[in-house]
Every structure is written in structure tokens, then in C-alpha cells.
Amino acid sequence: MKVKDSLSYSALIVSIIISITSLAIVSPRNKNLDFDYIGVIIGLLSLIVTILIGWQIYSTINIRNLISKEVQDNLKSFEQDSLQAIANSQYVLIMREYQINKVLGDYNKIVFNMSTALYISSLIGNIEKIKFCINILNEIVENRDGDIFVEKEYWNDLANSLYRCTSFCPETIELLKRINHIIYNLPNK
């Protein structure tokens, strides 16, 4: 409620109380009307007190709801920020391990690293990281006929991670088709 509204309601209540008090002072009883104003005044004051108590209860409930909503919003924001920080740190570690495995030529671990990075990137919805992983994987898929060999279980893990990313990045659909073709053509152990 705005301050201006609060002041106008307060002024209204004060003016009603002053009016009733002045009416009670001027003519507490009138013999011509056959009733006294004191009963009317007490009734009006009771009504005003009841309205004020009701208004106070409503304001308390409203404030409690506002505080609860604010706490929930802050908690959601904190959860999202925490997930983002954890995912970013994991992504950095995976990329470091990717560089090591690239030097060592261990493409099973590289594909595993990329599938993990895709999974983490899909959790936070980071399209740039997803596209970066897709570019690396496209290079592996295109060059796999040479000296690159990746076992079927790593291709399966990668296909699962790519499937999670299809809603974020359309490029994953084409790569997923190529990976599924590779999986289909690999012999079973």
C-alpha cells in the first residue's frame, strides 16, 4: 500500500473519531428522539475497532506472503547460481582433461569427456559450450576412419548426452544421426 493511501485512511479514521467524540460531547442524549447517542457512538467505535483489527490481520498475512515469495525467489536464484558455478567448474576440469587426452591420443576418453561436457552444458543451457563440444565431436567423427578408434560404449554415452542437448541446439540432431549410424555399424562385442 502506498504512503499516500495510508495517510488518507488514517486521516479518515481520525476524522470519524473526532466527529463521534464531538457529537457525544454536544448532545449525549436527546429526549425527543427517545434514544441516546452513547449507544450509537459505542457501536460505531466498536465497528471502527473491528475494521482496524481486521485490516491489521490482513496486512500481516499479506506481508507474510510477500516475505515468503521473496524468500522463494531468492532461494531459486541461489540454486540456479550454484548450479551454474558447479557446472562451470566441472566444465573447466573436463576441458583440461580433454586437452591432456588429445595430446595422449586417447579418443575413448575424449569422447567420454565431450559427452560429460555436453551433459553439464545441457544442465545450465549454455549453447556456446554445447556448440564447442559439437565442433570437436564433428572433427572426431569425420576423421574416425584414420587412426581414430572409439569403443561402442563411449558412442552410446555420447548419443545419450546429445539427445539431452537437442532442445537447446539444433546442430546436435545432425551429429546424433551420424553417431547413431556409427553405433549401428560397429560390431557387438
Secondary structure, DSSP 8 states (H G I E B T S, - for coil): --HHHHHHHHHHHHHHHHHHHHHHHH-SEETTTTEEHHHHHHHHHHHHHHHHHHHHHHHHHHHHHHHHHHHHHHHHHHHHHHHHHHHHHHHHHHHHHHHHHHHHT-HHHHHHHHHHHHHHHHHHT-HHHHHHHHHHHHHHHHTTTTT----HHHHHHHHHHHHHHTTT-THHHHHHHHHHHHHHHS---
